[in-house]
Amino acid sequence: MPTLTGADWSAIRLTLELAAVSTAVLLLLGTPLAWWLACTRSRWKGVVGAVVALPLVLPPTVIGFYLLVAMGPNGPLGRLTEALGLGLLPFSFAGLVVGSVVYSLPFVVQPLANAFEAIGRRPLEVAATLRAGPWDRFFNVALPLARPGFVTATILGFAHTVGEFGVVLMIGGNLPDRTRVVSVAIYDHVEALEYAQAHWLSGGMLAFSFVVLLVLYGRRRGNAGGGVG
């Protein structure tokens, strides 16, 4: 019975590595953005929120196409990376990270913004009366209280990156050991009528997705039943 090949295991390793790096970048960039969206009264809040949410409604191929153009030799990002001596990002692991961050951004920013909004202003105002500065209030009050939102954002960001197909195919192509992730490997097996290998990889993705949803719904039910701890 056919099992996973060495190329398949390489795709799994690359997928997990991409998801881990992208999730770390998403949390780093998404936390201040979510904090701003939760606290600001700027007229630009709606515009920024809409831009962040675009990947929820745009086809992945559209996002991948425009990122490919932007990161190409004639695009603004491409000219910038070449000027910095980094070369071009398309068809590289770094390019996959950029695409993954853009595509999964709402899955991290929205849970974080909701968590920050749920805190309310009262805890921060109390901390301010105790002479806590803005940074102190953020790191020692807001972040600990928003911990459930960070857990949800981390899980969703990681899982969504693992399941990407259109964006990574447009930006990274299908280069073994460099840009060939699990979703692309499944596509390759189906095209080659290698259904047994496709079943192995697809079954693993299905089990992974089910466990992620089980954890998320289990946490929500626990939080609803147990109240605020």
TORPA-4810 file (N, C-alpha, C, O; in nm, 3 decimals):
<nodes>
NODE_1_0.085_-0.120_0.000_0.000_0.000_0.000_0.089_0.125_0.000_0.176_0.137_0.086_M
NODE_2_0.069_0.217_-0.094_0.152_0.338_-0.100_0.140_0.423_0.025_0.030_0.439_0.080_P
NODE_3_0.249_0.476_0.070_0.249_0.565_0.186_0.314_0.697_0.145_0.339_0.722_0.027_T
NODE_4_0.340_0.781_0.243_0.399_0.911_0.215_0.543_0.895_0.167_0.619_0.813_0.218_L
NODE_5_0.578_0.975_0.069_0.713_0.974_0.015_0.801_1.074_0.091_0.753_1.151_0.174_T
NODE_6_0.930_1.070_0.059_1.020_1.167_0.120_0.984_1.310_0.084_0.999_1.401_0.165_G
NODE_7_0.935_1.329_-0.040_0.891_1.463_-0.082_0.770_1.509_-0.003_0.754_1.627_0.025_A
NODE_8_0.682_1.413_0.032_0.564_1.448_0.111_0.604_1.491_0.252_0.551_1.590_0.304_D
NODE_9_0.697_1.418_0.313_0.743_1.455_0.447_0.813_1.590_0.444_0.802_1.668_0.539_W
NODE_10_0.884_1.619_0.336_0.948_1.749_0.322_0.842_1.859_0.313_0.860_1.968_0.368_S
NODE_11_0.731_1.830_0.241_0.622_1.928_0.231_0.557_1.951_0.366_0.520_2.064_0.400_A
NODE_12_0.543_1.845_0.445_0.485_1.859_0.579_0.576_1.945_0.667_0.529_2.036_0.736_I
NODE_13_0.705_1.917_0.663_0.799_1.995_0.743_0.797_2.142_0.702_0.794_2.231_0.788_R
NODE_14_0.797_2.167_0.573_0.796_2.305_0.524_0.666_2.376_0.563_0.668_2.494_0.598_L
NODE_15_0.555_2.304_0.558_0.426_2.363_0.595_0.424_2.404_0.741_0.380_2.514_0.775_T
NODE_16_0.472_2.316_0.829_0.475_2.347_0.972_0.571_2.461_1.002_0.542_2.547_1.086_L
NODE_17_0.683_2.463_0.933_0.779_2.573_0.951_0.718_2.705_0.905_0.732_2.807_0.972_E
NODE_18_0.652_2.703_0.790_0.587_2.824_0.739_0.479_2.873_0.834_0.469_2.993_0.860_L
NODE_19_0.399_2.781_0.887_0.291_2.819_0.978_0.347_2.878_1.107_0.292_2.975_1.160_A
NODE_20_0.455_2.820_1.159_0.514_2.871_1.283_0.572_3.011_1.265_0.546_3.100_1.346_A
NODE_21_0.650_3.030_1.159_0.710_3.161_1.134_0.602_3.265_1.106_0.608_3.376_1.160_V
NODE_22_0.506_3.231_1.023_0.400_3.326_0.987_0.318_3.364_1.109_0.282_3.481_1.124_S
NODE_23_0.288_3.269_1.196_0.210_3.299_1.315_0.285_3.392_1.408_0.226_3.484_1.466_T
NODE_24_0.415_3.371_1.423_0.496_3.461_1.506_0.495_3.603_1.449_0.480_3.700_1.524_A
NODE_25_0.510_3.616_1.317_0.507_3.748_1.254_0.368_3.811_1.267_0.356_3.930_1.292_V
NODE_26_0.264_3.730_1.251_0.127_3.780_1.262_0.099_3.834_1.401_0.035_3.938_1.415_L
NODE_27_0.144_3.765_1.504_0.123_3.813_1.640_0.201_3.941_1.666_0.153_4.032_1.734_L
NODE_28_0.322_3.947_1.611_0.406_4.066_1.630_0.343_4.188_1.563_0.341_4.297_1.622_L
NODE_29_0.294_4.172_1.442_0.235_4.284_1.369_0.088_4.306_1.406_0.040_4.419_1.409_L
NODE_30_0.018_4.197_1.433_-0.125_4.206_1.457_-0.163_4.262_1.592_-0.270_4.321_1.607_G
NODE_31_-0.077_4.244_1.694_-0.111_4.292_1.828_-0.125_4.444_1.834_-0.229_4.492_1.879_T
NODE_32_-0.026_4.522_1.790_-0.046_4.668_1.793_-0.159_4.713_1.702_-0.229_4.809_1.734_P
NODE_33_-0.177_4.647_1.587_-0.285_4.684_1.496_-0.421_4.658_1.561_-0.512_4.740_1.551_L
NODE_34_-0.435_4.543_1.626_-0.561_4.511_1.694_-0.587_4.607_1.810_-0.701_4.646_1.834_A
NODE_35_-0.482_4.644_1.882_-0.496_4.739_1.992_-0.544_4.874_1.941_-0.631_4.937_2.001_W
NODE_36_-0.488_4.917_1.829_-0.529_5.045_1.770_-0.675_5.039_1.725_-0.751_5.133_1.748_W
NODE_37_-0.715_4.930_1.660_-0.852_4.916_1.613_-0.950_4.912_1.730_-1.063_4.961_1.720_L
NODE_38_-0.908_4.853_1.842_-0.997_4.841_1.957_-1.011_4.973_2.033_-1.114_4.997_2.095_A
NODE_39_-0.909_5.058_2.027_-0.907_5.178_2.110_-0.932_5.308_2.034_-0.977_5.406_2.093_C
NODE_40_-0.902_5.310_1.906_-0.905_5.436_1.834_-1.047_5.484_1.805_-1.142_5.406_1.796_T
NODE_41_-1.058_5.615_1.791_-1.182_5.677_1.745_-1.159_5.748_1.613_-1.239_5.832_1.571_R
NODE_42_-1.050_5.714_1.548_-1.014_5.777_1.421_-1.116_5.742_1.313_-1.175_5.634_1.313_S
NODE_43_-1.134_5.836_1.222_-1.225_5.811_1.110_-1.170_5.707_1.014_-1.242_5.656_0.928_R
NODE_44_-1.041_5.675_1.029_-0.979_5.574_0.943_-0.998_5.432_0.996_-0.955_5.336_0.931_W
NODE_45_-1.061_5.417_1.111_-1.078_5.285_1.169_-1.153_5.192_1.073_-1.114_5.077_1.053_K
NODE_46_-1.261_5.242_1.014_-1.338_5.159_0.922_-1.259_5.118_0.800_-1.269_5.004_0.754_G
NODE_47_-1.180_5.210_0.747_-1.099_5.180_0.629_-0.994_5.075_0.661_-0.977_4.978_0.587_V
NODE_48_-0.924_5.095_0.772_-0.820_4.999_0.812_-0.881_4.862_0.841_-0.827_4.759_0.802_V
NODE_49_-0.994_4.862_0.911_-1.062_4.736_0.941_-1.104_4.663_0.815_-1.095_4.540_0.808_G
NODE_50_-1.151_4.738_0.715_-1.192_4.676_0.589_-1.072_4.618_0.515_-1.081_4.509_0.457_A
NODE_51_-0.960_4.689_0.517_-0.839_4.638_0.451_-0.791_4.509_0.518_-0.754_4.413_0.450_V
NODE_52_-0.794_4.508_0.650_-0.752_4.388_0.724_-0.842_4.270_0.689_-0.795_4.157_0.679_V
NODE_53_-0.971_4.295_0.672_-1.068_4.187_0.648_-1.077_4.145_0.502_-1.146_4.047_0.472_A
NODE_54_-1.011_4.213_0.412_-1.020_4.180_0.269_-0.993_4.033_0.237_-1.064_3.975_0.155_L
NODE_55_-0.892_3.970_0.299_-0.868_3.828_0.267_-0.985_3.736_0.297_-0.989_3.623_0.248_P
NODE_56_-1.081_3.782_0.378_-1.197_3.699_0.408_-1.291_3.686_0.288_-1.365_3.589_0.278_L
NODE_57_-1.287_3.783_0.197_-1.382_3.783_0.085_-1.314_3.773_-0.051_-1.378_3.734_-0.149_V
NODE_58_-1.187_3.807_-0.059_-1.116_3.801_-0.187_-1.071_3.658_-0.217_-1.027_3.588_-0.126_L
NODE_59_-1.079_3.614_-0.343_-1.021_3.484_-0.379_-0.871_3.484_-0.351_-0.804_3.584_-0.378_P
NODE_60_-0.818_3.375_-0.299_-0.673_3.369_-0.271_-0.587_3.397_-0.393_-0.477_3.452_-0.380_P
NODE_61_-0.636_3.360_-0.511_-0.557_3.383_-0.631_-0.543_3.533_-0.661_-0.442_3.577_-0.715_T
NODE_62_-0.645_3.611_-0.626_-0.638_3.756_-0.646_-0.531_3.815_-0.554_-0.449_3.896_-0.598_V
NODE_63_-0.533_3.775_-0.427_-0.432_3.822_-0.333_-0.294_3.780_-0.380_-0.201_3.860_-0.380_I
NODE_64_-0.281_3.653_-0.419_-0.152_3.603_-0.465_-0.102_3.676_-0.588_0.017_3.703_-0.601_G
NODE_65_-0.193_3.707_-0.680_-0.152_3.777_-0.802_-0.096_3.915_-0.771_0.011_3.951_-0.820_F
NODE_66_-0.168_3.993_-0.690_-0.122_4.128_-0.661_0.005_4.128_-0.575_0.089_4.216_-0.589_Y
NODE_67_0.018_4.030_-0.487_0.143_4.019_-0.411_0.258_3.982_-0.503_0.369_4.032_-0.488_L
NODE_68_0.230_3.895_-0.599_0.334_3.856_-0.695_0.380_3.976_-0.776_0.500_3.992_-0.800_L
NODE_69_0.286_4.059_-0.818_0.321_4.181_-0.892_0.399_4.277_-0.804_0.500_4.333_-0.847_V
NODE_70_0.352_4.296_-0.679_0.418_4.391_-0.588_0.560_4.347_-0.552_0.648_4.431_-0.534_A
NODE_71_0.581_4.216_-0.542_0.713_4.164_-0.503_0.802_4.134_-0.623_0.917_4.093_-0.606_M
NODE_72_0.750_4.154_-0.743_0.827_4.127_-0.863_0.931_4.235_-0.889_0.939_4.332_-0.813_G
NODE_73_1.010_4.221_-0.994_1.120_4.316_-1.021_1.072_4.458_-1.049_1.147_4.553_-1.029_P
NODE_74_0.948_4.474_-1.096_0.895_4.607_-1.125_0.798_4.657_-1.018_0.743_4.766_-1.030_N
NODE_75_0.778_4.578_-0.914_0.686_4.617_-0.807_0.757_4.696_-0.699_0.879_4.689_-0.688_G
NODE_76_0.682_4.769_-0.618_0.745_4.850_-0.512_0.819_4.765_-0.408_0.928_4.802_-0.365_P
NODE_77_0.761_4.653_-0.368_0.829_4.567_-0.271_0.951_4.500_-0.334_1.054_4.483_-0.269_L
NODE_78_0.937_4.463_-0.460_1.051_4.401_-0.528_1.169_4.495_-0.542_1.283_4.456_-0.520_G
NODE_79_1.141_4.620_-0.577_1.250_4.718_-0.588_1.313_4.745_-0.452_1.434_4.763_-0.441_R
NODE_80_1.228_4.746_-0.347_1.280_4.770_-0.212_1.370_4.655_-0.167_1.480_4.679_-0.117_L
NODE_81_1.325_4.531_-0.184_1.406_4.417_-0.139_1.536_4.406_-0.219_1.639_4.365_-0.165_T
NODE_82_1.530_4.440_-0.347_1.653_4.437_-0.427_1.749_4.547_-0.384_1.870_4.527_-0.380_E
NODE_83_1.695_4.665_-0.351_1.779_4.775_-0.305_1.844_4.741_-0.172_1.955_4.787_-0.143_A
NODE_84_1.777_4.661_-0.089_1.831_4.621_0.041_1.923_4.500_0.029_1.979_4.453_0.129_L
NODE_85_1.939_4.449_-0.092_2.026_4.334_-0.111_1.962_4.202_-0.075_2.033_4.102_-0.057_G
NODE_86_1.829_4.198_-0.065_1.759_4.076_-0.025_1.714_3.994_-0.145_1.668_3.881_-0.130_L
NODE_87_1.725_4.050_-0.265_1.677_3.981_-0.383_1.526_3.988_-0.393_1.461_4.061_-0.320_G
NODE_88_1.471_3.910_-0.485_1.326_3.906_-0.505_1.265_3.797_-0.419_1.324_3.691_-0.400_L
NODE_89_1.145_3.823_-0.367_1.080_3.731_-0.274_0.996_3.621_-0.340_0.983_3.514_-0.282_L
NODE_90_0.938_3.643_-0.459_0.861_3.535_-0.519_0.942_3.407_-0.535_1.062_3.410_-0.562_P
NODE_91_0.873_3.294_-0.518_0.932_3.161_-0.531_1.044_3.138_-0.429_1.145_3.073_-0.457_F
NODE_92_1.022_3.194_-0.309_1.114_3.171_-0.198_1.032_3.154_-0.070_0.914_3.189_-0.066_S
NODE_93_1.097_3.100_0.034_1.029_3.081_0.162_0.986_3.215_0.221_0.878_3.226_0.278_F
NODE_94_1.071_3.317_0.207_1.037_3.449_0.259_0.912_3.504_0.189_0.829_3.568_0.252_A
NODE_95_0.901_3.478_0.059_0.782_3.521_-0.013_0.657_3.452_0.037_0.551_3.513_0.047_G
NODE_96_0.670_3.322_0.069_0.557_3.249_0.126_0.514_3.309_0.260_0.395_3.317_0.289_L
NODE_97_0.611_3.352_0.340_0.579_3.412_0.469_0.500_3.542_0.450_0.401_3.566_0.519_V
NODE_98_0.545_3.624_0.356_0.475_3.750_0.329_0.332_3.722_0.285_0.238_3.785_0.335_V
NODE_99_0.314_3.629_0.192_0.180_3.596_0.146_0.094_3.539_0.256_-0.025_3.570_0.265_G
NODE_100_0.152_3.454_0.340_0.076_3.394_0.449_0.033_3.497_0.552_-0.078_3.491_0.604_S
NODE_101_0.122_3.592_0.580_0.089_3.697_0.677_-0.028_3.781_0.626_-0.121_3.811_0.702_V
NODE_102_-0.024_3.819_0.500_-0.133_3.899_0.444_-0.263_3.819_0.443_-0.369_3.871_0.480_V
NODE_103_-0.256_3.694_0.400_-0.377_3.613_0.384_-0.440_3.575_0.518_-0.562_3.564_0.528_Y
NODE_104_-0.359_3.555_0.621_-0.412_3.512_0.751_-0.429_3.628_0.850_-0.468_3.605_0.964_S
NODE_105_-0.402_3.750_0.807_-0.407_3.865_0.898_-0.541_3.879_0.971_-0.539_3.899_1.093_L
NODE_106_-0.656_3.870_0.905_-0.781_3.888_0.979_-0.807_3.779_1.083_-0.877_3.803_1.181_P
NODE_107_-0.751_3.662_1.062_-0.773_3.552_1.157_-0.695_3.573_1.287_-0.719_3.503_1.385_F
NODE_108_-0.603_3.667_1.286_-0.528_3.701_1.407_-0.574_3.835_1.463_-0.594_3.848_1.584_V
NODE_109_-0.591_3.934_1.377_-0.625_4.067_1.423_-0.766_4.072_1.484_-0.785_4.133_1.589_V
NODE_110_-0.862_4.010_1.421_-0.999_4.019_1.469_-1.020_3.957_1.607_-1.084_4.020_1.691_Q
NODE_111_-0.968_3.836_1.635_-0.981_3.783_1.773_-0.910_3.870_1.876_-0.959_3.886_1.988_P
NODE_112_-0.794_3.927_1.839_-0.722_4.013_1.932_-0.799_4.142_1.958_-0.811_4.186_2.072_L
NODE_113_-0.853_4.203_1.852_-0.930_4.327_1.868_-1.053_4.302_1.954_-1.087_4.383_2.039_A
NODE_114_-1.121_4.190_1.931_-1.238_4.157_2.013_-1.200_4.138_2.159_-1.273_4.179_2.249_N
NODE_115_-1.085_4.075_2.182_-1.039_4.054_2.320_-1.006_4.186_2.388_-1.039_4.206_2.505_A
NODE_116_-0.940_4.276_2.317_-0.908_4.407_2.373_-1.035_4.488_2.401_-1.045_4.555_2.504_F
NODE_117_-1.131_4.481_2.309_-1.256_4.555_2.330_-1.333_4.501_2.449_-1.399_4.577_2.521_E
NODE_118_-1.326_4.370_2.472_-1.398_4.308_2.583_-1.344_4.350_2.719_-1.415_4.345_2.819_A
NODE_119_-1.219_4.392_2.722_-1.159_4.436_2.849_-1.231_4.560_2.902_-1.255_4.572_3.023_I
NODE_120_-1.266_4.650_2.812_-1.329_4.775_2.854_-1.224_4.874_2.904_-1.106_4.842_2.916_G
NODE_121_-1.269_4.994_2.932_-1.178_5.100_2.974_-1.153_5.101_3.124_-1.054_5.157_3.171_R
NODE_122_-1.242_5.040_3.200_-1.234_5.047_3.345_-1.103_4.996_3.403_-1.041_5.067_3.481_R
NODE_123_-1.056_4.874_3.368_-0.929_4.826_3.424_-0.812_4.918_3.392_-0.722_4.936_3.474_P
NODE_124_-0.811_4.975_3.272_-0.702_5.064_3.233_-0.710_5.196_3.309_-0.607_5.253_3.346_L
NODE_125_-0.831_5.245_3.333_-0.847_5.368_3.410_-0.804_5.349_3.555_-0.744_5.438_3.614_E
NODE_126_-0.836_5.232_3.611_-0.792_5.202_3.748_-0.640_5.198_3.756_-0.580_5.252_3.848_V
NODE_127_-0.578_5.133_3.656_-0.432_5.127_3.654_-0.372_5.265_3.640_-0.267_5.294_3.698_A
NODE_128_-0.438_5.352_3.562_-0.387_5.489_3.545_-0.393_5.566_3.675_-0.304_5.647_3.703_A
NODE_129_-0.497_5.543_3.756_-0.506_5.611_3.886_-0.396_5.566_3.980_-0.361_5.636_4.075_T
NODE_130_-0.342_5.448_3.954_-0.230_5.395_4.035_-0.095_5.434_3.975_0.009_5.378_4.009_L
NODE_131_-0.099_5.532_3.884_0.020_5.590_3.822_0.091_5.494_3.727_0.212_5.504_3.706_R
NODE_132_0.017_5.402_3.670_0.075_5.315_3.568_0.078_5.389_3.436_-0.022_5.448_3.394_A
NODE_133_0.193_5.388_3.370_0.207_5.455_3.242_0.140_5.377_3.130_0.094_5.264_3.152_G
NODE_134_0.133_5.435_3.010_0.067_5.368_2.897_0.127_5.230_2.866_0.053_5.134_2.844_P
NODE_135_0.260_5.221_2.864_0.322_5.092_2.835_0.296_4.992_2.946_0.273_4.874_2.920_W
NODE_136_0.300_5.039_3.069_0.273_4.953_3.184_0.130_4.901_3.179_0.106_4.784_3.208_D
NODE_137_0.036_4.987_3.144_-0.104_4.946_3.136_-0.124_4.843_3.025_-0.202_4.748_3.039_R
NODE_138_-0.052_4.863_2.917_-0.068_4.770_2.805_-0.011_4.633_2.837_-0.078_4.531_2.818_F
NODE_139_0.114_4.630_2.887_0.181_4.502_2.908_0.134_4.429_3.034_0.130_4.306_3.036_F
NODE_140_0.099_4.502_3.138_0.065_4.438_3.265_-0.084_4.430_3.293_-0.126_4.362_3.387_N
NODE_141_-0.165_4.499_3.213_-0.310_4.493_3.234_-0.380_4.437_3.110_-0.449_4.335_3.118_V
NODE_142_-0.360_4.503_2.996_-0.433_4.464_2.875_-0.392_4.326_2.824_-0.478_4.242_2.795_A
NODE_143_-0.263_4.302_2.813_-0.218_4.174_2.758_-0.261_4.055_2.842_-0.312_3.958_2.785_L
NODE_144_-0.243_4.057_2.975_-0.289_3.941_3.053_-0.440_3.918_3.043_-0.484_3.804_3.036_P
NODE_145_-0.518_4.026_3.042_-0.663_4.010_3.034_-0.708_3.961_2.896_-0.814_3.900_2.882_L
NODE_146_-0.628_3.988_2.795_-0.662_3.946_2.659_-0.604_3.810_2.623_-0.605_3.771_2.507_A
NODE_147_-0.553_3.737_2.720_-0.487_3.609_2.693_-0.575_3.511_2.615_-0.524_3.446_2.523_R
NODE_148_-0.705_3.495_2.645_-0.787_3.404_2.563_-0.789_3.443_2.415_-0.791_3.357_2.328_P
NODE_149_-0.789_3.573_2.389_-0.786_3.618_2.251_-0.656_3.582_2.182_-0.656_3.551_2.063_G
NODE_150_-0.546_3.587_2.255_-0.416_3.549_2.198_-0.411_3.399_2.168_-0.354_3.358_2.067_F
NODE_151_-0.470_3.319_2.254_-0.474_3.175_2.228_-0.554_3.145_2.102_-0.511_3.068_2.017_V
NODE_152_-0.670_3.208_2.091_-0.754_3.188_1.973_-0.684_3.237_1.847_-0.685_3.169_1.745_T
NODE_153_-0.623_3.355_1.853_-0.555_3.412_1.738_-0.438_3.324_1.694_-0.417_3.304_1.575_A
NODE_154_-0.364_3.271_1.790_-0.250_3.184_1.757_-0.296_3.057_1.688_-0.238_3.016_1.588_T
NODE_155_-0.400_2.994_1.742_-0.450_2.870_1.683_-0.505_2.894_1.543_-0.475_2.818_1.450_I
NODE_156_-0.587_2.999_1.528_-0.646_3.027_1.398_-0.540_3.067_1.295_-0.545_3.022_1.180_L
NODE_157_-0.445_3.151_1.336_-0.341_3.192_1.244_-0.257_3.074_1.196_-0.227_3.064_1.077_G
NODE_158_-0.221_2.986_1.288_-0.140_2.869_1.253_-0.219_2.776_1.162_-0.168_2.732_1.059_F
NODE_159_-0.343_2.746_1.200_-0.424_2.651_1.123_-0.456_2.705_0.984_-0.455_2.630_0.887_A
NODE_160_-0.486_2.833_0.975_-0.520_2.891_0.845_-0.399_2.890_0.752_-0.414_2.867_0.632_H
NODE_161_-0.282_2.913_0.807_-0.160_2.908_0.724_-0.134_2.767_0.674_-0.093_2.747_0.560_T
NODE_162_-0.158_2.668_0.760_-0.138_2.528_0.719_-0.228_2.493_0.601_-0.188_2.418_0.512_V
NODE_163_-0.349_2.548_0.598_-0.445_2.513_0.495_-0.441_2.597_0.369_-0.527_2.581_0.283_G
NODE_164_-0.345_2.686_0.356_-0.339_2.773_0.238_-0.309_2.693_0.111_-0.239_2.592_0.113_E
NODE_165_-0.365_2.742_0.000_-0.333_2.680_-0.128_-0.311_2.785_-0.238_-0.201_2.795_-0.293_F
NODE_166_-0.414_2.863_-0.268_-0.405_2.956_-0.380_-0.294_3.058_-0.367_-0.220_3.083_-0.462_G
NODE_167_-0.283_3.117_-0.248_-0.182_3.221_-0.228_-0.041_3.164_-0.241_0.044_3.220_-0.311_V
NODE_168_-0.016_3.053_-0.173_0.120_2.997_-0.175_0.155_2.943_-0.314_0.272_2.946_-0.353_V
NODE_169_0.056_2.894_-0.386_0.085_2.844_-0.521_0.119_2.959_-0.615_0.209_2.946_-0.699_L
NODE_170_0.048_3.072_-0.602_0.075_3.187_-0.687_0.212_3.248_-0.658_0.284_3.286_-0.750_M
NODE_171_0.247_3.258_-0.529_0.370_3.325_-0.490_0.491_3.232_-0.494_0.600_3.270_-0.537_I
NODE_172_0.470_3.109_-0.450_0.583_3.017_-0.435_0.599_2.916_-0.545_0.705_2.856_-0.560_G
NODE_173_0.493_2.896_-0.623_0.503_2.792_-0.725_0.503_2.654_-0.661_0.430_2.629_-0.566_G
NODE_174_0.584_2.566_-0.714_0.586_2.427_-0.667_0.729_2.375_-0.671_0.762_2.286_-0.748_N
NODE_175_0.814_2.433_-0.585_0.955_2.396_-0.582_0.980_2.302_-0.464_0.967_2.345_-0.349_L
NODE_176_1.014_2.177_-0.489_1.039_2.082_-0.379_1.143_2.134_-0.281_1.246_2.190_-0.320_P
NODE_177_1.115_2.115_-0.152_1.203_2.154_-0.042_1.217_2.305_-0.026_1.291_2.351_0.062_D
NODE_178_1.149_2.383_-0.109_1.159_2.529_-0.099_1.023_2.596_-0.083_1.004_2.679_0.005_R
NODE_179_0.927_2.558_-0.169_0.795_2.622_-0.162_0.681_2.522_-0.175_0.564_2.563_-0.174_T
NODE_180_0.710_2.395_-0.185_0.605_2.293_-0.203_0.549_2.254_-0.066_0.610_2.178_0.008_R
NODE_181_0.431_2.308_-0.034_0.366_2.281_0.095_0.266_2.167_0.077_0.248_2.116_-0.033_V
NODE_182_0.200_2.128_0.186_0.112_2.011_0.184_-0.004_2.028_0.086_-0.035_1.936_0.010_V
NODE_183_-0.067_2.144_0.086_-0.182_2.164_-0.003_-0.141_2.149_-0.150_-0.216_2.094_-0.230_S
NODE_184_-0.024_2.198_-0.185_0.026_2.184_-0.322_0.063_2.039_-0.351_0.041_1.990_-0.462_V
NODE_185_0.118_1.970_-0.252_0.153_1.829_-0.270_0.028_1.746_-0.296_0.030_1.655_-0.380_A
NODE_186_-0.082_1.776_-0.226_-0.208_1.704_-0.251_-0.255_1.727_-0.394_-0.297_1.634_-0.463_I
NODE_187_-0.246_1.850_-0.439_-0.285_1.884_-0.577_-0.200_1.806_-0.677_-0.252_1.755_-0.776_Y
NODE_188_-0.072_1.798_-0.652_0.018_1.724_-0.741_-0.022_1.576_-0.749_-0.027_1.518_-0.857_D
NODE_189_-0.050_1.517_-0.631_-0.087_1.375_-0.628_-0.218_1.350_-0.704_-0.230_1.251_-0.776_H
NODE_190_-0.314_1.439_-0.688_-0.441_1.422_-0.758_-0.421_1.434_-0.908_-0.479_1.357_-0.985_V
NODE_191_-0.342_1.531_-0.949_-0.314_1.547_-1.093_-0.246_1.423_-1.151_-0.270_1.387_-1.266_E
NODE_192_-0.162_1.359_-1.070_-0.091_1.240_-1.117_-0.171_1.112_-1.092_-0.121_1.001_-1.113_A
NODE_193_-0.297_1.128_-1.047_-0.386_1.014_-1.016_-0.328_0.925_-0.907_-0.357_0.806_-0.901_L
NODE_194_-0.248_0.984_-0.820_-0.192_0.911_-0.705_-0.283_0.932_-0.585_-0.249_1.004_-0.491_E
NODE_195_-0.399_0.869_-0.591_-0.502_0.896_-0.491_-0.467_0.843_-0.352_-0.512_0.898_-0.252_Y
NODE_196_-0.388_0.739_-0.345_-0.351_0.684_-0.214_-0.270_0.787_-0.135_-0.299_0.813_-0.018_A
NODE_197_-0.168_0.846_-0.198_-0.088_0.948_-0.131_-0.173_1.072_-0.099_-0.157_1.135_0.006_Q
NODE_198_-0.262_1.106_-0.194_-0.351_1.221_-0.169_-0.440_1.195_-0.049_-0.468_1.287_0.029_A
NODE_199_-0.486_1.070_-0.032_-0.569_1.035_0.084_-0.491_1.050_0.215_-0.545_1.099_0.314_H
NODE_200_-0.366_1.008_0.215_-0.285_1.018_0.336_-0.270_1.164_0.380_-0.291_1.198_0.497_W
NODE_201_-0.235_1.249_0.286_-0.215_1.390_0.319_-0.347_1.460_0.350_-0.356_1.537_0.445_L
NODE_202_-0.450_1.432_0.270_-0.580_1.496_0.292_-0.641_1.451_0.425_-0.702_1.530_0.497_S
NODE_203_-0.624_1.323_0.456_-0.675_1.274_0.585_-0.606_1.340_0.702_-0.669_1.370_0.804_G
NODE_204_-0.476_1.361_0.688_-0.403_1.431_0.794_-0.451_1.574_0.810_-0.465_1.622_0.922_G
NODE_205_-0.476_1.643_0.699_-0.528_1.779_0.705_-0.667_1.783_0.767_-0.698_1.873_0.845_M
NODE_206_-0.750_1.685_0.732_-0.885_1.678_0.787_-0.881_1.657_0.939_-0.953_1.723_1.013_L
NODE_207_-0.796_1.565_0.984_-0.784_1.540_1.127_-0.730_1.663_1.200_-0.777_1.697_1.308_A
NODE_208_-0.631_1.728_1.141_-0.574_1.848_1.201_-0.680_1.957_1.215_-0.691_2.021_1.320_F
NODE_209_-0.757_1.979_1.110_-0.860_2.084_1.113_-0.967_2.052_1.217_-1.014_2.142_1.287_S
NODE_210_-1.005_1.925_1.228_-1.106_1.887_1.326_-1.057_1.910_1.468_-1.132_1.959_1.553_F
NODE_211_-0.932_1.876_1.494_-0.876_1.897_1.628_-0.871_2.046_1.661_-0.902_2.085_1.774_V
NODE_212_-0.832_2.128_1.564_-0.828_2.273_1.587_-0.965_2.326_1.624_-0.979_2.401_1.721_V
NODE_213_-1.067_2.288_1.548_-1.203_2.335_1.577_-1.253_2.279_1.710_-1.324_2.348_1.784_L
NODE_214_-1.217_2.156_1.741_-1.258_2.096_1.867_-1.199_2.173_1.985_-1.267_2.197_2.085_L
NODE_215_-1.072_2.211_1.973_-1.007_2.288_2.079_-1.073_2.425_2.094_-1.101_2.469_2.206_V
NODE_216_-1.099_2.493_1.982_-1.158_2.626_1.988_-1.298_2.623_2.047_-1.330_2.703_2.135_L
NODE_217_-1.381_2.531_2.000_-1.517_2.525_2.053_-1.519_2.476_2.197_-1.605_2.517_2.276_Y
NODE_218_-1.425_2.390_2.232_-1.415_2.346_2.371_-1.376_2.460_2.463_-1.429_2.471_2.574_G
NODE_219_-1.286_2.547_2.418_-1.247_2.662_2.498_-1.363_2.760_2.515_-1.384_2.813_2.624_R
NODE_220_-1.439_2.783_2.408_-1.551_2.876_2.417_-1.657_2.823_2.513_-1.714_2.899_2.592_R
NODE_221_-1.684_2.694_2.506_-1.783_2.637_2.596_-1.736_2.642_2.740_-1.814_2.670_2.832_R
NODE_222_-1.605_2.615_2.760_-1.550_2.623_2.896_-1.555_2.764_2.952_-1.588_2.784_3.069_G
NODE_223_-1.522_2.863_2.867_-1.526_3.002_2.913_-1.668_3.047_2.943_-1.691_3.121_3.038_N
NODE_224_-1.764_3.001_2.862_-1.903_3.038_2.886_-1.958_2.975_3.012_-2.038_3.036_3.082_A
NODE_225_-1.913_2.851_3.041_-1.965_2.784_3.159_-1.896_2.824_3.287_-1.957_2.823_3.394_G
NODE_226_-1.767_2.859_3.276_-1.691_2.888_3.396_-1.684_3.034_3.432_-1.644_3.070_3.543_G
NODE_227_-1.724_3.120_3.337_-1.717_3.263_3.365_-1.574_3.311_3.358_-1.486_3.243_3.304_G
NODE_228_-1.551_3.429_3.411_-1.419_3.490_3.409_-1.337_3.439_3.524_-1.376_3.450_3.640_V
NODE_229_-1.219_3.380_3.489_-1.135_3.325_3.594_-1.034_3.422_3.644_-0.955_3.389_3.733_G
</nodes>
